Amino acid sequence: MEKWKYKSLEWIHKAREENYKSTKDLSPAELIEKTRKATDASIKAMGLKIVRLKEHVHIP
């Protein structure tokens, strides 16, 4: 692996590489579902609430 000047860049590169390897063979639908499940788990773990608008609001 290439040397990075900053440790944070090394971490980011490693995370992106691992993500690519674990998702490269998924179909778009499978990738969307995997991402949705991971997002739901993160939301639950952080105790966040999902806030939605009840009406469509158009902002020019």
KAGISUL-V435401 format. One record per backbone hydrogen bond with DSSP energy under -1.0 kcal/mol. NH is the residue of the N-H (numbers start at 1). CO is the residue of the C=O. If there is no record, write none. Layout:
NH,CO ; NH,CO
This chain:
10,6 ; 11,7 ; 12,8 ; 13,9 ; 14,10 ; 15,11 ; 16,12 ; 17,13 ; 18,14 ; 19,15 ; 20,16 ; 21,17 ; 22,18 ; 23,19 ; 24,20 ; 26,23 ; 31,27 ; 32,28 ; 33,29 ; 34,30 ; 35,31 ; 36,32 ; 37,33 ; 38,34 ; 39,35 ; 40,36 ; 41,37 ; 42,38 ; 43,39 ; 44,40 ; 45,41 ; 46,42 ; 48,43
